Amino acid sequence: MPLLLALVAILSGTLLTYLYDEDAQWPARLCAGACVGLTALGLIGFIIASFIGLTPLSLALSTLITAAPLALLTHSAWRERVRFDVRASLRWLRRALTRPTGQTTWPLVLFIIAAVLFWFVFDRAFFMQNDQLFTGVENNLGDLPFHLGIITGFAHGDNFPPQHPEFAGARLTYPFIVDFIAALFVRGGASLTAALFWENFTLALALTGLLHRYALKLTRARAAALVSVALTLLSGGLGWVAFMREWLEGGRSFFELLAQLPHKYTITFDGVYRWGNAITTLLVPQRALLLGLPLALVVITQWWQALAQGEDEGEQTEAAYADERGRKKGKRRKVEKKKSDTSAPAPTLLTSFPFSLFPRAANDIPLRRMLGAGFIAGLLPLAHAHTFVVLMVVGACLALLFRRWHLWYAFFWIASMLALPQMWWATRASAVHASSFFEWALGWDSGQQNVLWFWFKNIGLFIPLLIAALAWRRREAVVPKRLLLFYLPFTLCFIIANVAKVSPYLWDNIKVLFYWYVASTPLVALLLVRLWRMGSKAWREMNVLAGLLPRGAAVLLFLTLTLAGALDVWRVASASEEQREFDAGGIEFAALVKRETPPRSLILIAPTYNHPVFLTGRRALLGYGGHLWSQGIKYETREAEVKRIYAGAPDADALLQQYGVDYIVVGPLERAAGPVNDQFFRHFEQVGNSGGYSLYKVARP
């Protein structure tokens, strides 16, 4: 069942790309289709489950509605186009394997490396070992239990309408669609570990393909697109300097140190390095971004193509596919002409359903692109709110720079129609205090450090190289004028995040900052490729020294930008660390809670980040304060009341009745959090005891 859900969503999303993306090749359609299809499945499934619960019937209905685009294949034109594109992709893959060229081999190598890398990383992100649950990504330690609480709340806790898993009674406003998709897989029969792994792995592969296509569209340079993907995924700062120092002064060989890296090199608790690595710091722990970023890349790519005004900025690989289609059609016409000189031309998608219902969109390809971009952007508020806000702000700025008003009207109209109901639903009766989301804060998370020095340490020479790429106007500009104008609005992401706090937790500004970085990497990649080609030209002219210098500089600069990130990713993939989330006793107790309590039970637990109750889907009166504070929820009053209950204060019984607590947990985490009055709990019925935890039932008057 989980496999069927995923396949239906991915194939439906892939087929929808034909409505707005005219010239994409099949692999790019699959990447976009995976993100769009899974998001649509999540939203459709959530709406249905909100009325009838997450049941086999709701799973079936969600699958059926998500599969609706597959009905387009009943039309012969659609079947012919899809059949041809699939065959063209298979021929391309065969040529890449049997007759490799730079045009075919390097994108394939990039995708294979990314697949292997993500396999090992996400295999370590959440795994079972010796009947205990672990994470091998240090930054995932606190985030993982929170996401598990959301997933199990949907899958096992009947949490509809969804309440916050760590603050019962408050509406869940955290973007939860990525977790609801995992809950669909769990409800369909997958284990928690399998559901998270396959969802993460699928989205990460899609992200890789979409990053490559996005950079290729903007730069029109295959080498720059490959470099841009590497710069994005292996982002980091100058932390590799610490690695070199440890190697030279630590008494261990290079390979011994590499085999057991002692710490992270892109983000540290002393505040020196705060940027982190895209994979280990953002994509693994910040699960919503893993869904929001690829969706944003689809939108931005469609913007770029729609605003091209018919210019040929397509990928060379796609142009090759177009040539193949032309050759194949030419051969077909010759065969058909022999059969009959009056043969009708083959049907096209532009004359088929549903374009026949919207003749203007059928003939206006930029309009179709903007309608598709608006549809995808409209899916984002419950998927990743920060991404949605970034797209709306950047889109408004681009509309002023590229004044094709009918296109922007179409984009904002359809995006608003889909987004506004989600925004209204998420913000209605919310416990989030909006005032905690804004405050002046210069220099992002630099603290007392010099801001310029802070940024240099955190992303190295990236900003100087970006400035050089923008300023290079000798002979031929590195960044063409139209690309420069398209890029400018993204600088607002950097400026705003460096002057104001846009999240209660200042570091979370990176959810905005990272979009500036993603927009900048193709430009820096263009500069590195320009340096390399300068060396190639000098090499061909037999000037060896003049050829080595720019090539060596390009390689050295690339290494300084990616080495720290590569070290952190390797640290995860090589299993150099692991952090226990839930021990065997806690997992055993979670099974007892699921067995002995109704799904929507309200349970009093210690306010810690990794309580076993988060594995059950039951609501907690109060969870980890760090999570709640970072989401703008004021929890201090309830925290004091929880402490009074466990201490057996005179008003403890009244507080239990006030909040409607159904069960109380007393275990090692509760005793570690503060004083526990065992005498007070003796007048409650003990439902069960397992793994050192006791579960008590609160009687109703």
C-alpha positions in Angstrom: 0.0 0.0 0.0 2.7 2.6 0.8 4.4 1.8 -2.5 1.1 2.2 -4.4 0.5 5.6 -2.7 4.0 6.8 -3.6 3.8 5.6 -7.2 0.4 7.1 -7.8 1.5 10.5 -6.4 4.7 10.6 -8.4 3.2 9.5 -11.7 0.3 11.9 -11.3 2.6 14.8 -10.5 4.8 13.8 -13.4 1.9 13.8 -15.8 0.8 17.2 -14.6 4.2 18.7 -15.7 3.0 18.4 -19.3 0.3 21.1 -18.5 2.9 23.8 -17.8 6.4 22.6 -18.8 6.6 22.2 -22.5 10.2 21.1 -23.1 11.3 19.2 -20.0 12.8 15.8 -20.4 11.4 12.8 -18.5 13.9 12.7 -15.6 13.2 16.4 -14.9 9.5 15.7 -15.0 9.9 12.8 -12.5 11.8 15.0 -10.1 9.2 17.7 -10.3 6.4 15.2 -10.3 7.7 13.5 -7.1 7.5 16.7 -5.1 4.3 18.1 -6.5 2.5 14.7 -6.4 3.5 13.9 -2.9 2.5 17.4 -1.7 -0.9 17.1 -3.5 -1.3 13.6 -1.9 -0.6 15.1 1.5 -3.0 18.0 1.2 -5.8 15.8 -0.3 -5.3 13.1 2.3 -5.3 15.7 5.1 -8.6 17.2 3.9 -10.3 13.8 3.7 -8.9 12.5 7.0 -10.1 15.7 8.7 -13.6 14.5 8.0 -13.5 10.7 8.3 -10.1 10.1 10.1 -7.0 8.4 8.7 -8.7 5.1 7.9 -8.4 2.6 5.0 -11.3 4.4 3.3 -9.5 7.8 3.5 -6.3 6.2 2.1 -8.3 4.8 -0.8 -10.1 8.0 -1.5 -6.9 10.0 -1.3 -5.2 7.6 -3.7 -8.1 7.7 -6.1 -8.3 11.6 -6.2 -4.6 11.9 -6.5 -4.6 9.5 -9.4 -7.1 11.7 -11.3 -4.4 13.2 -13.7 -3.7 9.6 -14.9 -7.1 9.8 -16.7 -5.3 12.1 -19.2 -3.6 9.0 -20.6 -7.0 7.9 -22.0 -6.3 10.5 -24.8 -4.1 9.2 -27.5 -2.0 12.4 -27.8 -1.0 12.2 -24.1 -0.1 8.5 -24.4 2.0 9.2 -27.5 3.9 12.1 -25.9 4.6 10.2 -22.7 5.6 7.0 -24.5 8.0 9.0 -26.7 9.6 10.9 -23.8 10.1 7.7 -21.8 11.8 6.0 -24.8 13.9 9.0 -25.5 15.1 9.0 -21.9 16.0 5.3 -22.1 17.9 5.9 -25.3 19.8 8.8 -23.6 20.6 6.5 -20.7 21.8 3.8 -23.0 24.1 6.2 -24.8 25.4 7.6 -21.5 26.4 4.1 -20.5 27.7 2.7 -23.8 29.0 5.8 -25.6 29.8 8.3 -22.8 30.3 12.0 -23.6 30.7 15.0 -21.4 27.1 15.9 -22.2 25.6 12.6 -20.9 28.2 11.2 -18.5 28.6 13.9 -15.9 25.0 14.5 -15.1 24.6 10.7 -14.7 27.7 10.6 -12.5 26.3 13.4 -10.4 23.0 11.7 -9.9 24.6 8.4 -9.0 26.9 10.0 -6.4 24.0 11.9 -4.9 21.9 8.7 -4.7 24.7 6.8 -2.9 25.4 9.8 -0.6 21.7 10.3 0.3 21.2 6.6 0.8 23.9 6.5 3.5 22.9 9.8 5.1 19.2 9.0 5.4 19.9 5.4 6.5 21.7 7.0 9.5 19.2 9.7 10.1 16.8 7.4 12.0 17.6 3.7 12.6 16.9 0.8 14.9 19.9 -0.9 16.7 19.8 -3.4 19.6 16.1 -2.7 20.1 16.8 1.1 20.5 16.2 4.0 18.2 19.1 6.2 17.1 20.0 9.1 14.9 23.4 9.4 13.3 23.0 13.1 12.6 23.8 15.3 15.6 21.6 18.2 14.5 18.6 15.7 14.2 18.7 14.8 17.9 16.1 17.3 19.0 14.1 17.7 15.8 13.5 14.0 15.1 11.3 13.2 18.2 9.1 16.3 17.4 8.5 15.1 13.9 7.8 11.6 15.2 5.2 13.1 17.5 3.5 14.7 14.6 3.6 11.6 12.4 2.4 9.2 15.1 -0.3 11.7 16.1 -1.8 11.4 12.6 -1.1 7.7 12.1 -2.0 6.4 15.6 -3.5 9.3 17.6 -6.5 10.4 15.5 -5.1 13.9 15.8 -7.8 15.7 13.7 -8.1 18.6 13.7 -4.4 18.5 14.6 -3.3 19.8 17.9 0.3 20.5 18.8 1.9 17.2 20.0 3.8 19.0 22.7 1.2 21.6 23.7 -2.2 20.0 23.9 -5.1 22.2 23.1 -3.2 24.5 20.7 -3.6 24.3 17.0 -0.7 22.7 15.1 0.6 25.6 12.9 4.0 24.1 12.2 4.1 23.1 8.5 3.2 19.5 8.7 2.4 18.1 5.3 5.8 16.4 4.9 5.0 14.5 8.2 1.5 13.8 7.2 2.8 12.1 4.0 4.9 9.9 6.2 1.9 9.2 8.4 0.0 8.0 5.2 2.8 5.5 4.6 2.8 4.4 8.2 -1.0 4.0 8.2 -0.6 2.0 4.9 1.6 -0.5 6.6 5.2 0.9 6.6 7.3 1.1 9.7 8.3 4.5 11.0 11.9 4.1 9.9 11.0 2.9 6.4 8.4 5.6 5.9 10.9 8.4 6.8 13.8 6.8 4.8 11.9 6.3 1.5 10.2 9.7 1.7 13.4 11.5 2.5 15.4 9.6 -0.1 12.8 10.3 -2.8 12.6 14.0 -2.1 16.4 14.3 -1.9 16.9 12.7 -5.3 14.2 14.9 -6.7 15.9 17.9 -5.2 19.2 17.0 -6.8 17.6 16.8 -10.3 15.8 20.0 -9.8 18.9 21.9 -8.6 20.7 20.7 -11.7 17.9 21.8 -14.0 17.4 25.1 -12.3 21.1 26.0 -12.6 21.3 24.7 -16.2 18.3 26.9 -17.2 19.8 30.0 -15.6 23.4 29.5 -16.7 23.0 27.6 -20.0 26.3 25.9 -19.0 26.4 22.2 -18.2 29.6 22.5 -16.2 28.3 25.4 -14.1 25.1 23.4 -13.4 27.2 20.5 -12.0 29.3 22.8 -9.9 26.3 24.7 -8.6 24.7 21.5 -7.3 27.9 20.6 -5.5 28.2 24.1 -4.0 24.7 23.8 -2.7 24.7 20.4 -1.2 28.3 20.6 0.2 27.9 24.1 1.6 30.1 25.1 4.5 32.6 27.5 5.7 36.3 27.5 6.8 35.8 24.7 9.3 38.1 22.6 7.2 41.0 24.7 8.7 40.3 23.1 12.0 40.4 19.7 10.4 43.8 20.4 8.9 45.1 21.7 12.3 43.9 18.5 14.0 45.6 16.4 11.3 48.9 18.2 11.6 49.0 18.6 15.3 46.9 15.7 16.6 49.3 12.9 16.1 46.9 10.8 13.9 47.3 10.1 10.2 45.0 11.8 7.7 43.0 8.6 7.1 42.8 7.8 10.8 41.3 11.2 11.5 39.0 10.9 8.4 37.7 7.5 9.6 36.6 8.9 12.9 35.9 12.6 12.7 35.6 13.9 16.3 33.1 16.8 15.7 31.2 18.9 13.1 33.1 21.4 11.0 30.3 23.6 9.6 28.4 24.5 12.8 29.6 24.6 16.4 28.1 25.4 19.7 30.7 28.0 20.5 29.1 30.3 18.0 32.1 30.6 15.7 30.5 28.5 12.9 26.7 28.8 12.5 26.0 28.3 8.7 26.1 24.5 8.8 25.8 22.2 5.9 22.7 22.0 3.7 22.3 18.2 4.1 23.2 17.6 7.7 22.0 20.9 9.2 18.9 21.6 7.0 17.6 18.8 4.8 17.8 16.0 7.5 16.5 17.8 10.6 14.4 20.5 8.9 12.1 18.0 7.1 9.7 20.7 5.9 12.5 22.3 3.9 13.2 19.0 2.2 9.7 19.4 0.6 9.6 23.2 0.3 13.0 23.7 -1.4 12.3 21.4 -4.5 8.9 22.9 -4.9 10.4 26.4 -4.9 13.0 25.3 -7.5 10.2 24.2 -9.8 8.5 27.6 -9.3 11.6 29.7 -9.9 12.6 27.6 -13.0 9.2 28.2 -14.5 9.5 32.0 -13.7 12.8 32.1 -15.6 11.4 30.3 -18.6 8.2 32.2 -18.7 10.0 35.5 -18.6 12.4 34.5 -21.4 10.0 35.8 -24.0 10.7 33.0 -26.3 14.4 33.1 -26.1 16.3 29.8 -26.5 17.8 29.3 -23.1 16.9 25.6 -22.9 19.2 22.8 -21.7 21.4 21.3 -24.4 20.3 17.9 -23.3 16.7 18.9 -23.8 17.6 20.4 -27.2 19.0 17.0 -28.1 15.8 15.4 -27.1 13.9 17.9 -29.3 16.1 17.0 -32.2 15.4 13.3 -31.7 11.7 14.0 -31.6 12.1 15.9 -34.9 14.1 13.1 -36.5 11.7 10.5 -35.3 8.7 12.5 -36.6 10.4 13.0 -39.9 11.0 9.2 -40.3 7.4 8.6 -39.3 6.1 11.0 -41.9 8.2 9.4 -44.6 6.7 6.0 -43.8 3.2 7.4 -43.6 3.6 9.2 -46.9 4.4 6.0 -48.5 1.2 4.6 -47.1 -1.0 7.6 -47.9 -0.3 11.1 -49.2 -3.3 12.4 -47.4 -2.3 11.3 -43.9 -3.3 13.8 -41.1 -0.6 15.2 -38.9 -0.1 13.5 -35.5 -2.2 15.0 -32.7 -0.4 17.3 -30.2 -1.1 18.1 -26.6 -1.9 21.7 -27.6 -5.0 20.6 -29.4 -6.0 17.9 -26.9 -7.9 18.0 -23.6 -7.6 19.9 -21.4 -6.0 22.7 -23.5 -8.9 22.7 -25.8 -11.0 24.1 -22.9 -8.5 27.0 -22.4 -7.4 28.1 -25.9 -5.5 31.1 -24.6 -3.4 29.0 -22.2 -2.9 26.4 -25.0 -1.2 29.0 -27.3 0.5 31.1 -24.6 3.3 28.9 -23.2 4.6 31.5 -20.7 1.1 31.8 -19.3 0.9 28.1 -18.8 4.2 28.2 -17.0 3.1 30.9 -14.7 -0.2 29.2 -14.0 1.7 26.0 -13.1 4.1 28.0 -11.0 1.2 29.6 -9.2 -0.4 26.2 -8.6 2.8 24.8 -7.0 3.4 27.9 -4.9 -0.2 27.7 -3.6 0.6 24.2 -2.2 3.3 25.6 0.1 1.7 27.3 3.2 1.2 24.0 5.0 4.2 22.4 3.4 6.8 25.1 4.3 5.6 28.6 5.2 9.0 30.3 5.0 9.4 29.1 1.4 5.9 30.5 0.5 6.7 33.9 2.0 10.1 34.0 0.2 8.4 33.2 -3.2 5.7 35.8 -2.7 8.2 38.6 -1.8 10.7 37.7 -4.5 7.9 37.2 -7.1 6.5 40.7 -6.3 10.0 42.2 -6.8 10.4 40.3 -10.1 7.1 41.5 -11.3 8.4 45.1 -11.0 11.6 44.2 -12.9 9.9 42.1 -15.5 6.7 43.8 -16.2 4.7 41.2 -18.0 1.6 41.9 -15.9 -0.8 39.3 -17.3 1.7 36.6 -16.4 2.2 37.8 -12.9 -1.5 38.3 -12.4 -2.1 34.7 -13.4 0.7 33.5 -11.0 -0.5 35.5 -7.9 -4.2 34.8 -8.6 -3.9 31.0 -8.6 -1.3 30.9 -5.8 -3.7 33.1 -3.7 -6.7 30.9 -4.4 -4.9 27.9 -3.1 -2.8 29.5 -0.3 -5.3 31.8 1.4 -7.6 29.0 2.8 -4.5 27.2 4.2 -3.2 30.4 5.8 -6.7 31.2 7.3 -6.9 27.6 8.6 -3.4 27.7 10.1 -3.6 31.1 11.8 -7.2 30.8 13.2 -7.2 30.5 17.0 -3.4 29.9 16.9 -1.4 29.8 20.1 1.6 31.4 18.3 2.5 34.9 19.4 3.2 36.8 16.2 5.2 39.4 18.1 8.0 36.9 18.8 8.7 36.5 15.1 10.1 40.0 14.5 12.9 41.9 16.2 15.8 43.9 15.0 19.0 41.8 15.0 22.0 42.9 13.0 24.5 40.3 11.6 22.2 37.3 11.9 23.7 34.9 14.5 27.1 36.5 14.7 26.7 37.4 18.4 29.6 39.6 19.5 31.8 38.8 16.5 32.7 41.2 13.8 30.0 40.7 11.1 32.3 40.6 8.1 34.7 38.2 9.8 31.8 36.1 10.9 30.5 35.7 7.4 34.0 35.0 6.0 34.5 32.2 8.5 31.0 30.7 7.8 30.9 30.7 4.0 34.5 31.4 3.2 35.2 33.1 -0.1 31.6 32.7 -1.4 30.6 36.3 -1.0 33.8 37.7 -2.6 33.4 35.3 -5.5 29.8 36.3 -5.9 30.7 39.9 -6.0 33.5 39.2 -8.5 31.0 37.2 -10.7 28.5 40.1 -10.7 31.2 42.7 -11.4 33.1 40.8 -14.1 32.3 42.8 -17.3 35.6 42.2 -19.1 35.0 41.1 -22.7 32.0 38.9 -21.9 30.2 39.3 -18.6 30.1 36.3 -16.3 26.5 37.1 -15.3 24.4 38.3 -18.3 22.2 41.4 -17.6 18.9 39.4 -17.6 20.3 36.9 -15.1 21.6 39.7 -13.0 18.1 41.3 -12.9 16.5 38.0 -12.1 18.9 37.4 -9.2 18.6 40.8 -7.6 15.4 40.2 -5.6 17.0 37.2 -3.9 19.5 39.5 -2.3 16.6 40.7 -0.1 16.7 37.3 1.6 20.3 38.0 2.7 19.6 41.6 3.7 16.4 41.0 5.7 17.8 38.0 7.5 20.9 40.1 8.5 18.9 43.1 9.9 15.9 41.4 11.6 14.8 38.3 13.3 12.1 36.6 11.3 11.7 33.6 13.6 11.6 33.4 17.4 14.9 31.5 17.2 17.4 33.7 15.5 19.3 30.9 13.9 16.1 29.9 12.0 16.7 32.9 9.8 18.7 30.5 7.8 15.3 29.2 6.3 15.3 32.6 4.5 19.1 33.0 4.1 19.4 29.7 2.3 17.3 30.9 -0.6 19.8 33.7 -1.2 22.5 31.0 -1.2 20.7 28.7 -3.6 20.1 31.6 -5.9 23.8 32.7 -5.7 25.4 29.3 -6.3 24.9 29.3 -10.1 26.6 32.7 -10.4 29.6 31.6 -8.4 29.7 28.4 -10.4 29.8 30.5 -13.6 32.8 32.3 -12.3 34.7 29.1 -11.4 33.9 27.6 -14.8 35.1 30.8 -16.5 38.4 30.5 -14.7 38.7 26.9 -15.7 38.0 27.7 -19.4 40.6 30.5 -19.3 43.1 27.9 -18.3 41.9 25.5 -21.0 42.3 28.2 -23.7 45.8 29.0 -22.5 46.6 25.3 -22.4 45.5 24.9 -26.0 47.8 27.9 -26.9 50.7 25.9 -25.3 51.1 28.5 -22.5 51.4 25.9 -19.7 51.9 28.4 -16.8 49.1 30.6 -17.9 46.9 27.5 -18.2 47.7 26.0 -14.8 47.1 29.2 -12.8 43.4 29.8 -13.5 42.7 26.1 -13.5 44.5 25.6 -10.2 42.7 28.6 -8.8 39.3 27.2 -9.9 40.0 23.9 -8.2 41.4 25.4 -5.1 38.4 27.8 -4.7 35.9 25.0 -5.2 37.6 22.9 -2.5 37.6 25.8 0.0 33.9 26.2 -0.5 32.9 22.5 -0.2 35.5 20.8 1.9 34.0 21.6 5.3 30.5 20.5 4.1 32.0 17.3 2.6 33.6 16.5 6.0 30.3 16.8 7.8 28.4 14.7 5.3 31.2 12.1 5.4 31.0 12.1 9.2 27.3 11.0 8.9 27.8 8.6 6.0 30.8 6.9 7.6 28.8 6.3 10.9 31.3 8.3 13.0 28.6 9.3 15.4 25.3 8.1 16.7 22.9 9.6 19.3 20.3 7.5 21.1 16.8 8.9 20.9 14.8 6.1 22.7 16.1 3.2 24.7 14.6 -0.3 24.8 12.6 0.5 28.0 11.1 3.6 26.5 10.1 1.8 23.3 8.5 -1.0 25.4 6.6 1.6 27.4 5.4 3.3 24.2 3.9 0.0 23.1 2.1 -0.2 26.4 0.7 3.3 26.1 -0.6 2.6 22.6 -2.2 -0.6 23.8 -3.8 0.7 27.0 -4.9 4.2 26.1 -7.5 5.6 23.6 -6.0 7.5 20.6 -6.8 11.0 21.6 -5.7 10.7 25.2 -4.1 13.6 26.9 -1.0 12.5 28.9 1.1 14.4 31.4 4.9 13.8 30.9 8.2 15.4 31.7 8.9 18.4 29.4 11.8 16.8 27.5 12.5 16.4 23.8 12.6 12.6 23.6 9.9 11.2 25.7 8.6 7.7 24.6 5.0 9.1 24.5 6.0 10.8 21.2 6.1 7.4 19.7 2.5 6.7 20.5 0.6 9.6 18.8 -1.0 10.6 22.1 -1.1 14.3 23.0 1.3 15.7 25.7 0.2 18.4 28.0 3.6 19.9 27.7 6.7 18.8 25.8 10.1 20.3 25.2 10.2 24.0 25.9 12.9 24.6 23.2 10.5 23.4 20.5 7.7 25.6 21.8 9.8 28.7 22.2 11.2 28.4 18.7 7.7 28.2 17.3 6.5 31.3 19.2 4.4 29.5 21.8 4.4 30.9 25.4 4.7 27.8 27.6 6.1 29.1 30.9 2.8 29.2 32.9 2.0 25.6 31.9 5.5 24.5 32.7 5.2 25.8 36.3 1.9 24.1 36.6 3.3 20.8 35.4 6.0 21.0 38.1 3.4 21.6 40.8 1.5 18.6 39.7 4.5 16.3 39.9 5.4 17.8 43.3 1.9 17.0 44.6 1.0 20.6 45.3 -2.3 21.4 46.9 -3.8 22.5 43.6 -2.4 19.5 41.7 -5.8 17.6 41.4 -7.5 20.8 40.3 -4.9 21.4 37.6 -5.4 17.9 36.3 -9.1 18.4 36.0 -8.7 21.9 34.5 -6.6 20.6 31.6 -8.5 17.3 31.2 -5.5 15.1 31.7 -6.3 11.5 31.1 -3.1 9.8 32.1 0.2 10.6 34.0 3.6 9.1 33.3 6.1 8.7 36.1 9.5 7.5 35.0 13.2 8.2 34.8 12.7 11.3 32.6 10.2 12.7 35.1 12.4 12.2 38.1 15.3 13.8 36.2 13.2 16.9 35.4 12.3 17.7 39.0 10.9 16.4 42.3 8.2 13.7 42.0 5.9 13.2 45.0 5.3 9.4 44.9 2.8 9.6 47.8 0.6 11.9 45.7 0.4 9.3 42.8 -0.6 6.4 45.0 -4.3 7.4 44.9 -4.3 7.1 41.1 -5.0 3.8 39.3 -1.8 2.3 37.8 -2.6 1.1 34.3 0.8 -0.4 33.6 4.4 -0.4 34.3 7.2 -1.1 31.8 10.8 -0.1 31.1 11.0 1.8 34.4 7.9 3.9 33.5 4.6 3.8 35.3 1.3 4.9 33.7 -1.5 6.2 35.9 -5.1 6.9 35.0 -6.8 10.1 36.2 -10.3 9.5 37.4 -13.0 11.9 36.3 -15.3 13.4 39.1 
